[in-house]
Amino acid sequence: MKEKKWVFSGTSLESAYGYSRAIRQGDRIVVSGCAPIEADGSSRPDAAGQAARCFEIIRQAITDLGGRTDDIIRTRLYLTSRDDLDAVMRVHKEWVGEAKPTCSAIIAELARPEWKVEIEAEAVCIPE
């Protein structure tokens, strides 16, 4: 088994509930669902802005573990409304379009009422 490396967001929930922002084992990186939380604890009001924030967090976690956005092979999008799907998918294409990952979109209730989107990602880092 190859060594595991973790990235933590710093939230107290990670230690309380036993999870991390992201983990790398071997060439695989898995990023937990990223909520659209700004550094000050707020969230942008629109779904596209929230999706962009989620991808900012995802990119940071992947790069902290030695990967790149181009290494993403799968995304999962959780949205609270079908009406936001097109806007969120346009942001998805901006951030990971060249990687062309598999993608699932799920309509669900999220942990906080102001959140319109939460995004997970998986990446495989192939040495150049």
C-alpha positions in Angstrom: 0.0 0.0 0.0 1.3 3.4 -0.9 1.6 6.3 1.6 -1.4 8.5 2.2 -1.2 12.3 2.2 -4.0 14.5 3.5 -5.2 18.1 3.1 -7.3 19.6 5.8 -9.5 22.7 5.5 -9.1 23.6 9.2 -12.8 23.3 10.1 -13.5 21.7 13.5 -15.9 19.4 11.8 -13.1 17.4 10.2 -11.7 16.3 13.5 -15.1 15.9 15.1 -16.5 13.7 12.3 -13.2 12.1 11.1 -12.8 13.3 7.5 -10.4 15.5 5.5 -10.7 18.0 2.6 -8.7 15.6 0.3 -6.5 12.6 0.4 -3.9 11.3 -2.0 -2.8 7.6 -2.1 -0.5 6.7 -4.9 -1.5 8.6 -8.1 -5.2 9.1 -6.9 -6.5 12.2 -5.3 -10.1 12.3 -3.9 -11.6 15.7 -2.8 -14.5 15.7 -0.4 -17.6 17.7 -1.2 -16.6 21.4 -1.3 -19.1 23.9 -0.1 -19.0 27.4 -1.5 -17.7 29.0 1.7 -15.5 32.2 1.4 -12.7 32.9 3.8 -15.0 35.1 5.9 -17.6 32.3 6.2 -20.0 33.9 3.7 -21.3 32.4 0.4 -21.7 34.2 -3.0 -25.4 34.7 -3.8 -25.6 32.9 -7.2 -25.1 29.3 -8.2 -22.4 30.2 -10.8 -20.4 32.1 -8.2 -20.8 29.4 -5.7 -19.6 26.8 -8.2 -16.5 28.9 -9.0 -15.7 29.1 -5.3 -16.1 25.3 -5.0 -13.6 24.8 -7.9 -11.2 27.3 -6.3 -11.2 25.1 -3.2 -10.9 21.9 -5.3 -8.0 23.3 -7.3 -6.1 24.3 -4.1 -6.6 20.8 -2.5 -5.4 19.0 -5.7 -2.3 21.3 -6.1 -1.5 20.9 -2.4 -1.3 17.2 -3.1 0.9 17.5 -6.2 -1.8 17.3 -8.9 -3.3 19.7 -11.5 -6.8 20.6 -12.5 -6.1 18.7 -15.8 -5.8 15.5 -13.7 -9.4 15.5 -12.7 -11.2 12.4 -14.0 -14.6 12.7 -12.2 -16.8 15.4 -10.7 -20.0 15.2 -8.7 -22.2 18.2 -8.6 -24.9 18.6 -5.9 -27.4 21.3 -6.6 -30.5 22.4 -4.8 -32.4 23.4 -8.0 -32.4 22.1 -11.6 -32.8 25.7 -12.6 -29.1 26.3 -11.7 -27.7 23.3 -13.7 -26.9 25.2 -16.9 -25.0 28.0 -15.0 -23.1 25.5 -12.9 -22.2 23.4 -15.9 -20.8 26.4 -17.7 -18.5 27.1 -14.7 -17.6 23.4 -14.7 -16.5 23.6 -18.3 -14.4 26.8 -17.5 -12.6 25.0 -14.7 -12.2 21.4 -15.9 -13.4 21.4 -19.5 -10.0 20.4 -21.0 -9.8 17.4 -18.7 -13.3 16.2 -19.8 -14.0 14.3 -16.6 -17.0 12.1 -16.1 -19.7 14.1 -14.3 -22.8 13.5 -12.3 -25.3 16.1 -11.2 -27.6 15.4 -8.3 -30.5 17.5 -7.0 -30.4 17.4 -3.2 -30.8 19.4 -0.1 -27.5 20.8 1.2 -26.3 21.4 4.8 -26.9 25.1 4.8 -29.9 26.8 3.1 -27.8 29.5 1.4 -25.8 26.9 -0.5 -26.9 26.2 -4.0 -24.1 23.9 -5.0 -21.5 21.6 -3.5 -18.9 19.8 -5.6 -16.6 16.7 -5.2 -13.7 15.7 -7.5 -11.4 12.8 -8.1 -8.1 13.1 -9.9 -5.4 10.7 -11.2 -1.9 12.1 -11.5 0.1 10.6 -14.3 3.8 11.5 -14.3 4.8 13.5 -17.4 
